[in-house]
Amino acid sequence: MEYRTLADEILRRVGGKDNVNSVVHCATRLRFKLKDTRKADAAGLKENPGVIMVVESGGQFQVVIGNHVGAVYDALVKGSALSESGDDDTGDTGSLFARAIDVISGIFTPFIGIMAASGILKGFLALALACGWMVPESGTYKVWFAASDAMFYFFPLVIGYTAGKKFGGNPFVTMMIGGAMVHPLMIAAFNAQQPGAQGEHFFGIPLVFINYASSVIPVILAAWASSWLEKRAMKILPGALRNFITPLICLMVIVPLTFLVIGPVATWASQQLANGYQFVYHVSPMVAGAFMGALWQVCVIFGLHWGLVPLMINNFSVLGHDTMLPLLLPAVMGQVGAVAGVMLRTKDARTKALAGSAISAGIFGITEPAVYGITLPHRRPFIFGCIGGALGAAILGYFQTTAYSFGFASIFTFTQIIPPAGFNNTVTAAIAGTLVAILFAALATYFFGMKEEAVAPAVSEKAKAEAIQAPRGKTLIASPMSGSCIALEAVKDPTFASGLLGKGVAIVPVSGRVVSPVDGTVVSLFKTHHAIGIESESGAEILIHVGIDTVKLDGKFFTPHVAVDAVVKQGDLLLEFDLQGITDAGYDLTTPVIVTNSDDYLDVIPAGVGQDAREQTPLLTLLR
């Protein structure tokens, strides 16, 4: 239910369902194609605690959610009947580069998770062989190898499906075109052809059989051609014949065209692309490493890294290995090191909690929480993370560390760079380079990355008392309800207790009323009516969250008396709730009252913790 609430809020902020052409998700982001980006409220989305960041890049409106983006996406699709396709590139908006990034991400995003998992499994199998835990002849190895290799071997089918959806064609037709490319009959013909011997023909035209297993570019071009042909056939054919004649035409025309023209030309282009990358890389592997290590996270911020994903996959397809993927490992771990430096240096409990979760995500290759939540807002840690990534990647480049299966750059990458022949110095170089990235970023951030005010010690009790006496330096927030005050740290919800959402206090209510604690404006009212946000006239942003996990009640027992954008005075009734009904349903009624923009204040001091509070009596003091 909490994901549904967040999904509804996101949909509202992007301009509603009618403003969405399509939406997909990757590891951490919802990627919208909007009809009019001017209708989207990026600032409002950024203020939502469930949203890490909003990025507009590559022709997409990207909402960074975090590791649970899949659950939010499911709630969004189910609640709004949106589908991941539907735009069919309805208009050439944006630059050619932006459209290319959009096409690439649309094709690869749906299966990026299983592709990474397959690569990791390949890495574990390589580790098992190198350590002598398995032998290639064993049944266990063969079964797991098939599981890890199936995705890559049958790439033309998988990409055929997603490319067909992206190009607006019938994805099952384009998937069948990919299936024909790796059909056993075609693979057998490829294996049987002899150099110099007369080959087979298609209506007199010589056929060139190529092994398209694991290929990428040929099937994308074939899917585009099929989708183009399908749209025109659908316009010409009568309705009674479209559903089976159109696929028939596509299969009969595009499959031969793929084997005669599209496949050979695309294969040649793939080889030139791989050879071109190899040439640039071998000019100076150290410079290539430093360049990738420094700029990879910059590309991730804007979603431009998708432009490099096909290049890496193409290298695996054509060369059987890739030297770009290992260079990204120090870039990722450099940000992890920078976050560790922030966590060790900061005195703020909220920042420490954010840093801890960002480190956990970062070591598994998900750096958005680290970048958007910690390093980029502080600027210097992000820069030090990039410098650490450059230094570490330069080491990997010097030793020409190579990956033998695709995956996210993460802690699992160490298993993916083990050569078929076993451990060598490139693996050692990868470990050394990664450690250099982490240590440099962590130490530089700890000593030089935080501004003095960000690590200043807590205000002394004497200073607080003096500040309270100064009328120009304080803002008073009244209690929105009557009940017993408890420290925020005692709330049985780690998100509130850690101060992650802001400083404040909690109240165990004795009546079912919530009144406005300030003169201000209602800025948010959750659909389930269990929480309300108010911005005071002085700029304080206050969240009142009635109960713990009460979002699961889906609005039952809650009655709102105001709407979003309502102007209220202190003491005005905001909402009522059935105290006994919520208690009988098994929910904790402890109500956090927090200042979500606590960072704008010197301190937020609760009054009367451990005592009873009454409506409209002083509850919080904000110090500037």
Secondary structure, DSSP 8 states (H G I E B T S, - for coil): -HHHHHHHHHHHHTT-GGGEEEEEE-SSEEEEEES-GGG--HHHHHHSTT--EEEEETTEEEEE--TTHHHHHHHHHHHH---S---TT-S--S-HHHHHHHHHHHHHGGGHHHHHHHHHHHHHHHHHHHTTS--TTSHHHHHHHHHHHHHHHTHHHHHHHHHHHHTTS-HHHHHHHHHHHT-HHHHHHHHH--TTS---EETTEE------TT--HHHHHHHHHHHHHHHHHHHHS-HHHHHHHHHHHHHHHHHHHIIIIIHHHHHHHHHHHHHHHHHHHHH-HHHHHHHHHHHHHHHHHTTGGGGTHHHHHHHHHHHS-BSHHHHHHHHHHHHHHHHHHHHHH---HHHHHHHHHHHHHHTTT--HHHIIIIIHHHSHHHHHHHHHHHHHHHHHHHTT--BSS---SSTTHHHHT--TT---HHHHHHHHHHHHHHHHHHHHIIIIIS-GGGS-----HHHHHHHHH-GGGEEEEE-SS-EEEEEGGGSS-HHHHTTTT-EEEEEEESSSEEE-SSSEEEEEE-TTSSEEEEEETTS-EEEEE-SSSGGGGTTTTEEE---TT-EE-TT-EEEEE-HHHHHHTT----EEEEETTGGGSSEEEES-TTSEE-TTSEEEEEE-
